Amino acid sequence: MGVAFLFALGLWSANHLEQVSGQHDAQIIVIDEVVGVCVSTLILGWWLRAAVDPYLLLLLAFVSFRLFDIVKPWPVGWLDRAIGGGLGVMIDDIAAAIMGALCVLGFCYVKDNIGFHRPGYGFRPKDAQFFLGRKLCKEVTHGKIIELTDFE
């Protein structure tokens, strides 16, 4: 809800500033970066709920978003050039946030399933992690639940 409000506020302010200054995506507009970091944090927080330290989650969200926002690979750069007005200012940062979060999630998947593990750290490759509502279960491959934690 808060991100949607910030997005709407960003659309309005970016449109207004673009009309007044005549510049598209001026450097003084930072609400698009705020929304981008929020979107990246929400995506990563939803997928990696209890599996990652919250401070690491914020760092990963910020770094992955900024990397894609600065480099602007396709479609981020295309969205930035093709769409004008406040929507163009905001939408390229949303795309960068989604792409950055997907890259972090892909790395976590590879790390947990291919085997970049140090003994004693993280989940074992044979464990499958899944969420049941607000409960996190770890299930071993032979079907026994070895841990059930309530995060409420």
N, C-alpha and C positions, 0 to 999 in steps of 0.2 A: 504494500500500500504506500509506504514512504517513498520507495523507488519510483513508483508511478507518479506520485506528486512531484518529485524532483525532475522526472522526465518532462512532465507538462510545464513546470516552471522553466526548465531549460529551453524547451521549444519557444515559449513566449519570449524569454529574455534574449535568446539568440536571434530570433526574428527581429525583435526591436533594435538590438545593437547592429545587426546587419543593415537595417534600413537607415539608421542614424549615421553609421560610419562608412557604409559602402564596402566593407571588407567581409569576405566569407571566412568563417571560422577564425576570427581574430584571436590573438594570443591571450587577450585579457579575459576571454570566455573560458572558465574552468569548470563550470557546472557539468559539462559533458564528461570530463575526466572523473568527477565525483560519481556520476551515475555509472560510468564504466566500471570503476572499482567496486561499487555496490553490486552490480550485476554479476561480476566475476566472483565476488565473495559469496553471493547467494547461491550461485551454481555449485561452486566448490563445497560450500558448507552443507548443501543439501545432499550431495553425493558422498562426501567424506565425513559425515557427521561426527562420529566418535573415533574415527580411525586416525585423525591427525590433530596435533596440538593446535589450539585456536590461534596462537601467535604465528605459527608456521603457516596456517591457512591464510591469514591476512597477508603475510609476506608473499606467498605463492600467488595469491589473487592479484596483488599489486604489481609484482614483477612480470607475471605473464600478460596482464592487460597492457602495461606500459610498453613491453616489447612489441606487441602487435600494433599498438597505437603509434609507435615511433616508426617502425619499419613499414607499416601499411601494405602488407601483401594483398593480393586479390582475395576477396572482394572488398576489403576495407578501403584500399586506395580508390577503387572504382566507385564505391558508395560516396566517398568524400568528394570526388570530382563530379559525379553524375547528378546528385541530388542537391538542389539549392535550398536556401533558406535555413530556418532553424532545424527542420527535419534532417537536412544533410549534415549539419553540425553535430547532431545528437546520434544519428543512426550509425555513423562509421565507428563511433566509440562503443556502441552496443555490439556491433559485429566484432570488434577487436576483443571485447570482453568475453564473448562467447567462444571465439577461436582460442584465446589464451587459456580459458578454463578447460576446453576440450583437450588441448595439448597437455595440460597438467594431469587431467584424468587419464589420458592415454598413457602417460609415463607411469602413473601409479598402477595402472592395470598391468603394464609390461613388467614393472618391478615386482608386483605381487604374484604374477602368474608365470613368468619366465624364469625368475630365480636370481635376481640381484639381491641376495639376502646375506646379511652378516648373522652368524649364529647368535641367537638370543634377542634379536631385534625384529620387531614387526610380526606379521603373520607368516606361518609356514606356507610354502607353496601348495600343500595338499588341503589346506583349510579353505572353505568357501565362506565368505562373509555376506550376510544378508540382514535386512532390516524387517522387523515385524512391528509396524506402528512405531512406537517410541522405544522399542526394545531391540537390543543388538544381540544376535546369536552368532556363535561360531560353531560350525558343524564340521566334524571330521569326516573324511571320505567314507568311512564305514557306517555313518548314520547316527552316531551318538552325539548329543548336544553336550559339549563340555563346559560351556559358559553361557549364562543368561543374565544380562545386566539391564536394569531398568534405569533410564536416564531422566526420569521426571524429577 
